[in-house]
Amino acid sequence: MTINLALASGMAEHPLFGVSLLIVACITLYGVSLCWHERFGPIITLRYGQRLVVSISSYRVAQELLDKRGVIYSSRPRFIMASERMTNNMNLAIIPYNKRWQNHNRIAASLLDAGAVKRYAPLQDLESSRCLFDLLHSNDFSKILARYAASTVLTLGYGIHLSRSDCNEPEELERINAHPFEALGSMYCRLVELFPVVDRAPYVLAPWKWLAAHAQRETTALHMKHLAVGMSASAWNWVHEAKASKLGQLMPDEELAYLIGTLQLAGFEAILTVTRLLVKAIVLHPECAERAQEELDHVVGSNRLPRMEDQNRLPYIHAMINEAMRWQPPTPFAIPH
């Protein structure tokens, strides 16, 4: 039996390109989407090239579909450039729900569950103290925050501690992280995602394939280099932990390198983005910093630095962090499901 269900309302579309031309012409897709949702409601549909897209502006609806019915709706669509060509379909964040995703997710969950995160508190306290010391002795805030973010995730992943702010590792991580966004900004790459048939063009006539091949070589080289360091390190790290698991033992080295490397890149970007946003928020709203200082003085006092176990007793500072991410989310649309 066939059941035909009507889709939600949406914009009038070009018969070939859908709303692609409108989106490309707009300054901000975020603002345009808000206008569409105000006009058509919390669920709208549109055709983006050859893809049918459902956009949701309601938290309640999104939670119902992506959380409670995640088995149906939480997979990823096909990403020709960012996944297939740039990362060999091994980036956990953007591969579809399949056996590989299940294996990667099980290992990642064991490294990032609540119990594991508590064990990382001493490292976070150490890196935070070092970051504060550096901020008091230098005005190069950008490099200091980048070192802090990179050293935290690299120590966990591979046992690589960064002792200097002028090291090269943060720049390497930022460069690799930038590849997918460079692809999104390329006219050729957007065309491929809109119309996948274009990807059948011969290599010599496909500049997007040259860009993707370069990104893939750089990404693989960095992940494999870090994997080798992690495997040879004497200290505990994520590579050792993953290798000791049954799934990790069966996983090829390159795939394991991408799994740990993906966690590194995501963690680095998240820590760096949130700390930068907090600095920006404090500069623009110094009264918030004053209130946060009052809370610190009351809860922690002046004889020691705050520690991870103080977090639950610092509700205002916790709210500042959440508000900074809500105020200017680094990825307003997240990654499509």
N, C-alpha and C positions, 0 to 999 in steps of 0.2 A: 504494500500500500504506500502510495506517495502522498506526503503531506506538504502542501505549499503554504509557507508562512510569509507574510508581508514583512519587508524590512522597514526599519525606522526611516523617518523623513530625512532628506538631505538636500544639499545644494543642487541646482541645475548644473549639468555637466556637459563638457565638450564630448561629442560622440567618440572621439579617438583617444584623447588625453585625459578625460575625466576632469578632475579639478587640479590636475598637475600644473597647468599653465598659471592658474590663479595663485596656487601656493608659491610657485617660483617667483611670481611677480610681487608677492606681498613682502613687506618688511619683516613681519614677525608672524609666524604660523600660530604662535600661542595666542596672540590677540585676536587673530581671525577666528580661531576655533572657539574662543569665548563668545564672539558675536554669533557664530552659527548656533552654539548651544542655547544662547539666550532666545534665539528665534525659533529653533526647532525642538528644543527639549534636551533632557539628559543623555539620550542615545540618538546618534545620527549616523548615517551611512554615507560614504562617498567612494568614488572610484579613483584611485591613484594610479594612473597608467593602466596596467592590466590587472591591478589588484583591487579587490573590494575591501574597504576598510570600515570598521565599526568604531566610532569614537564615543567614549563614555566620560561624562563630566561629574557623575555622582559617585561619591566615596562608597555609599551604601551598595549601589549596583556593582561597582568594581569589586568590592569585597565579596559580594555574593557570588560573582562569576569566577574571580581569580583565586579566591581562598577556599570557599566552600565547594566549588565545582572545578578546582584546579586541574584535575585529571583531564577535563575536557578542554579547558580554555587557557591553560598556563604554558603551553608549548611556545616555541618561537617560529616565526615565519622563515622563509628561505632568505638568507642574506648572501647574495652571490659574491660581493666584494669582501665585506668584513669577515665573513665566516669561511666560505668555500675557497676563495682565492688568497686571502691574506693570512689565514690561520689554519688552513687545512682541515676545517671542520673540527677543531679541537679546543675552541674557546668555550668554556662551560657557560658563560653568560649569554651566548647567542646561538648555541646549537639547539635544534629541536629536541623534543622529548623522544629519546630512543635508548637503546642499551648503553651506548657510550655515555649519554647524559646521566643515566642512573648510576653507572660506575663512578663517574667523576663526582657526582653529587654525594654519594656515600662517603667517599674519602674526604671531600671538603667539609661535610657535616661533622665528621669525627674531629677535624682540626678546629672547628669554629663553634662547637656547641657550648652551652653555658658553663659546663665544668671546665672545658679547655680554656675558655676565655678568662676564667678566674685565675688559672695558673699563669697567665701572661701578665698579671698585675705588676709583679716586681719589675719586669722589663719596661712596662709602660711608665712606672714611677721613675725608673732610672733615666729613660729617654726624655721624659718631661722635665726632670731636674736639669739635665744637660741643656735642653732647649732654653729654659729660663736663664741659665748662666750665660749662654751665648747671646741672648737678647739684651742682657745687661752690659755686655762688653762689645757690642757691634751694632751698627745701624743697617747692616745688610739683612733685613728681615726675611727677604724672599729666599735667600740661600739657607738661612738658619731653619726656617720652617720646612724647606724641602729636605734638608738633611735629617731633621727629626722624623718626618714621614717615611723617608726611604730607609733609614736605619732601623726603625721599628719593624717594618715588614720584612726587610732583608735578613735581620737577625732571626726572626721567627722562621722564615722560609729556608735559609741556607747557612745560618750562623755567621753572617757577614755584618759586623758592626762598623759603622762609619764614625770615625772619631773627629773628622774635620769637615767644616762646612764648604770648603772649596774642592770637595771630591767630585768625580765625574758621574757616579752612579745615579744621582737624581736626574741629571740631564739625560742619561740613557733611558731611564724609565719614562720621562716625559716625552722623549722623542718617539718611543715605541707606542705609547698611549695615543700620540697624535695621529698615527697612521689612519685609523678608521675615520677620524674627523676630517682629515685631508681628503679622504675618498668621498665623504659626504659633500664636501665643497667643490668637487670636480664635476663639471658638466657631463663628462663622459660616464663617470661612475653612476651619477643619478639616472642617466639614460638607461644604463644596464639594469638597474633595479626596477625602473618603471616598465621596461620592455625587455624581459630576459632573452628573447630571441636574438637581440643584438649581440649577445655574448658568443654567438656562434661564429662571429667574424674571425678570419685568420689572424694569428698572433701579430703578424707584421702590420696589419691594418687596425689593430686594437690597442691604442695607447693606455687604456685602463688596465690591460693585462700586464703591461710593462710596470706600471705603478704598483700593482698588486704583487708582482713577483719580487720587486725590490723590498717591499714591506714584509713579505713572507720570509725572505732570506734574513733580513735584519732581526725580525722577531724570533725566528727559530734559533739563530746564532746566540742571541742574548739568553734565551731560556736554557739552551743546552750548556752554555758557559756557566750559568748559575747552578744548574743541576750538578755539574761536575764538582763545583766548589762544595755544594751541600753534601754530596756523597762522600767526599774526602774529609769533611770537617769532623773533628772529634766530639764537638758539642752536639747536644740534641737539637734537631731542627725538623721542619715539616717534611723534608725529603726523606730523612731516616724513618720518620713515623709512617709516611705513606708507603715506603719500600717494605716496611715490616708487615704491612697488612696483606691479606690474601689477594685482594684486588690489585694492589700495587705491585706485587710480585709477578702477576700475569700481564701487567701493562708494559708496552714498549717504552723505552727510555724517552723517546721524543714526545710521546703522548703524556707521560708523567711530567716531563719538563713543561709542557703547555698547561697542564692542570695547576701545578704549583705557581708557574709564571703568571697565569691569569689571576690567581688570588693575590699575588704580589702587586700587579698593576692596579687591580681594583682597590686594594687596601691603600696603596700609595696615593692614588687619586682622591679617594674619599677623605683620608686624613688631611691631606694638603688643602683640599677645597674647603673643608669645614673650618680649619684654623685660619685660612685667609678671610673667609666670610666673617668670622668672629672679630678679627682685627678691624675689618671694614665697619662692622656694626658698632664697635666700641668707639671708633674715630668719629662716626656720624652721630652717635648717641652716647656721649660721655656720661650722662646721668645714669645709664644702665650699668656702666662700669663701676660707678660709685656705689650703687645699691649692691652689686655683686661683691664688691670689696667689704661692705658692711656684713654681708652674710658670711664671707670667709673669716672675718675677724671674730664673729660671734661663734661660729662652729669650730673652726680650726685653731684660732688664736694666732699669736705672733711669734711663737717659739718654734714652729715647724712648718713644713710645706704640706699642702693637702695631699692625701693619698687616695687610692682607689676605694678603700672602704668608707671614705667620707662621702661618696657620691650620693647616697640615698638621703643624706642630711643636708644637701645643698640644692633644694628644689628650684630656687631662682636661677642659679647658674645652669642647671639642667634644662630649664625652660628657655634660657638664652640660646643654648646650642640648638634645641629643636626649632626655635623661631628663626634662627639664622638660616637653617636648611629650608624651612618653609618659605622664608622671605625671598631667597634667590636660589632655588634648587639648581644644581649644576646640570641636571638633565630633566627639564620640566615634563617631558613626555615619557621619561624612562626609556625602556626598550620594548618595542611592540610585542604583544603576545598573539 
